Structure formats: C-alpha cells, structure tokens
Amino acid sequence: MADLVLAVHGGAGRGPRSPVDQAPYHVGIRAALAAGTQILTAGGAALDAVEAAVRVLEDDPHFNAGRGSVLTADGTVEMDASLMDGARGRAAGVGAVRRVRHPVALARAVLEDGRHVLLTGAGADALAAERGLELLPHEAFETTRERDRWAGAHGTVGAVARDADGHLAAATSTGGTRGKRAGRIGDSAVVGAGTWADDATLAVSLTGDGEGILRSVAGHELAALVGHAGRPLDEAARHLLHRRLAPAGVDAGLVAVDARGAVCADANCDWLPRGIQRAGGEPWSAVVLG
Ligand code: ASP
C-alpha cells in the first residue's frame, strides 16, 4: 500500500499577525485535512479526498472561495475552481460561476461528464442546476466580515493527495481577486496553471497572483521541473517560487505531493495557511512563513 498523504492550503498573500486572529485559519485547515484524510484512510480515491477537503474550505467564510468569495468590481461573486485526476489524466475547470455552493463539485461534474475541460458563466451554472448541485442566493456569499478586515488578503483554497493505490490528485477553488473585472478568469480555473496532477510526477495546487501564475503555466512547470529536469520536489518548488515567480513580481504559494509521497507547502510571501496529514500521523498546520 502506498503512503497516504493530504496537503491543503488556504491562500497565499497577507493576513492577521496575532495568534488569536490566526486561530480560525488553523481550524479551517484542520477540518479540511480531517475530511480528506477520512476518505483516504477508508481506501478512497485521491480525487475524492481533494474534493472533500476543498468543499470544507468553500463553506468556511475565512477563505476566499465558495461562501467567503470576494466581490468583483460590479459587486457580484464569480468563482473559479478546477481539479485533476492524476490516475486518468482527466481534468476540468469552471470559471466565473455565480451560484453554486461548491464550485469544486461543479468542476468534478465537468470532469466526470468528460466532454469539456473548461466551462464558464451561465452555462456552468446551468450544469450545476441540471446535476442537482446546491445553489445559493447571492446574499449567502456576502460574508464580508473577515475579508473586509483584511482587505487585499488572499484566501484561495486547494488540496493535493496521494491515495493507497499511489494515485495523485489536485483541486483548487477561489473567489478570484478582489474588485476584478466581471468575467475575469484566473489560474484557479485553468488546468496546468493553478492545478496539475499526473501520477508519474506530482499533484500541485497554486495560489497567488493569478495572472502571473497563468503566464508561467506554473502548475505544469513544476511537474516539468520534477519530471523532465529530474529535480526533487522541494528544490523544484523553491526554484519555481523564488527564482521564476518572485523575480517577475508574482507572489505565489503552493502545496504539492510527488509520486513517492514527498510533500511540499511553500510560498514566496509570508502568509500561507497550510496543513499536511499522513495516514496514522497527527495533522500539522501553520499560517505564516519564515
Ligand atoms: N490565484 C487566485 C486568482 O488569481 C487568487 C489567489 O490565489 O489568491 O484568482
């Protein structure tokens, strides 16, 4: 049996400095770890585990995804999400969806449907309704308390996992960037940018400056550094974050797991709520870096 592992993040950027104000982020991260690990230890698939972990964070208003999504310049909520199954090489993303409670579940519906990889806007919301996914009224997303306190803070969420069969998966979900132009779609919807998983190399979920992550196709780039250049995961992640993205002015963070079960949670800025759990081990979480 392969080593089971799950890692989650709650968005790179900025956040509160005091331990008291940071406590809810630990709680959210650990709840997501518990949900995903329960699936992995019961013999479930990595893809199911990352979806479950991200769903928990989409319901937690401390994070910029699902319920806690930031608003566009028009005052609307437009969420992006994606996930990838390293076992089957299948992936899907949804962009600018407005009503679904769990955008990651909608991305999963697109993945299982199999006809499309990226579905956006009203068409994606229509698929959610067709599949019986839970829809929320706009007011349900307006959980402005935390996000207004930490204006500019990021809080995209993501998860990566390796299951008992050694399969890898990754998922990412976000409300995007605060005050973005309506219709803007970021890296979190795009396979190869914010999300990538491939059993032969690694699974990764990124967060941070979405335009910069898109321009550098950062998720796939990390897989190429490991798969083609033969770099160890830690070193490849450091290279990507500190040598490629940071010099280009791109703040970013990531969680990743490789084909052997090595895990990495790192960022080139000093805020990245993150957690790791291995089967049979204690959950670990941290919020700031450095
Ligand atoms: N990458 C996300 C986006 O640009 C935002 C974030 O991770 O904070 O939509």
Residues whose N, C-alpha, C, O or C-beta is under 5 A from the ligand:
A	BS01	LIG	G11 A12 H154 G155 T156 T174 G176 T177 G186 D187 T207 G208 D209 G210 E211
